[in-house]
């Protein structure tokens, strides 16, 4: 798993593009099952305080879904930065972005970013 960002320095929030990539590095097909239409989530924290939690802000369809990955296949999930900075809640400081599959399927991964 990895988190991607387009560049180290961002001038405008509108230009931020983040992705959560999940790759099957095994030689067997992997299937994840989810009790809703939401398959992944993300949080933004600062000093251990949660600024944004997608599980609380994004609605999910009431349908059982699954994610199937063949060996070597990658699934890319967008992380809409604008969504959690919609009200300009991010002030100067160092933040941590955590991305994860829901239902405890995998450990979360994190990157730090700084607002100046």
N, C-alpha and C positions, 0 to 999 in steps of 0.2 A: 504494500500500500504506500502511496505517497500523496503529498499535497503539492500542487504546482502553483506558482505565481509567475506572472509574465516578467516582472522586473523587480529589482531590489528597492528602487525608489519610485514612489507613485506621487504624482502632483495633484490629481483630482480623484475623488472617490468614484466617480463615474467610470474611470479608467481601470479600476481594479477588476481583475479577472482571476478567480481562484477555481481550482478543480481538485476533486478528491478522486484519485485513481485507484482502482482495485484490480490487481492482476492475479490470475491463477498461475502460480509458478510450479504447480504439481503436474504430474503426468496423468491425472484423472479428472473427470468432470466434477465440478463442485456445484451443489445446489443449496441456496439459502432460502428459507421460507419465512414469510412475514405475515402477521395477522391483519395488515392494512396495506394501503397503497404506498405508504412511506417506507422506504428501505434504508435510508441513511439520515443522519442528523449531524448537527454541528453546534458548537458553543463558542462564545468569545468570553474570555475572562481577563480580569486585571487585578493583580494582587489577591488572587484566590476568590475574588468576587465575580459572580456570573453577570455579565453585561447583556448577553443574548443567548437564548437556548431555543433552537429551532423546534424542539419537541413541544414547546409551549406556544409558539407563534404561528406554526404552519399546520393547516388542516390536512387530514389524510382521508382518503376514500375508505369506505367500509367494505373492503374487498380483500380476500386473501391473495397475496402475490408471491412470486418467487423470482429469484435471480439465478440464472444458470450460466456458469462460466466453463467453457471448454479449456483444455490445457493451452496455456499461452495467451488466452483471451483477456482483454482488459475492458473494464466497464468504467466510464468516466461520468462522475456526478458533478454538476455545477454547484458552486457555493456562491450565492448572490450576495456579495459584499454590501451592495446598496440596501438590502433588506435589513441588515442589522445596524446600519448607520443611517436609517431613514430619517430619524429625528435629530441627526447630528449629535448623538450621544457620546461619540468617541472624542475624548479630550487628549491633550498631550500625555504621553506615557507609553509604556511597553505592555502589549497585549499578547494573549495566547489564543490561537485558533485551534480547536480540536474538532476532528472529523471522525465519524465512526459509522459502522453499520448498526442498525437498530436491532433489538432483541438479543444483544450480547454476543453476536456472532464472532466479532473480532475485537482485538484491543484498539483503542483510539490512537490516532496519530496527531501530532501537534507541530505547529510552526509559531514562531514569535514574530511580531511586527511592531514597529514603533511609529507613533504619531507625533509629529513635531509642530 
